[in-house]
């Protein structure tokens, strides 16, 4: 985080931001927990470092795509960072042709790096992303009735695209 902020602001602001990140209790707790989030955050930081550099080279865009693609294999949140980088490159300067080339390089290497996970999900689950909102809602919902639970189980097993949010309005 120090190098990312230093690329944007001055040295003093970078030191202050590093202290805020270093003493963040959420990252402190996550660093001692058995979670797969810190490696993803580290790869996102690497991609943000390369996009904030003053002189961007083609290799920087390749590294950004690869790090975000690998991070996407662990967590789905890096897709938001990828969208933010694409928007940044579109409004960065007036060289639309060059920026679209850089965006395409990032997207190509992102897809190459995340293709093992996408291929596995497609061959195993029949979709590129294995996330199902109904199963997430079924397993994490605090308030449930037996009828609602049975209806949600039928939705999850059938694999329909109907959402379970509207089954019981009282919940």
ABEGO torsion letter per residue (X at the ends): XAAAAAAABBAAAAAAAAAAAAABAAAAAAAABBBAAAAAAAAAAAAAAAAABABBBAAAAAAAAAAAAAAAAABAAAAAAAAAAAAAAAAABABAAAAAAAAAAAAAAAAAAAAAAAAAAAAAAGBABABBAAAAAAAABABBBAAAAAAAAAAAAAGBABBAAAABAAX
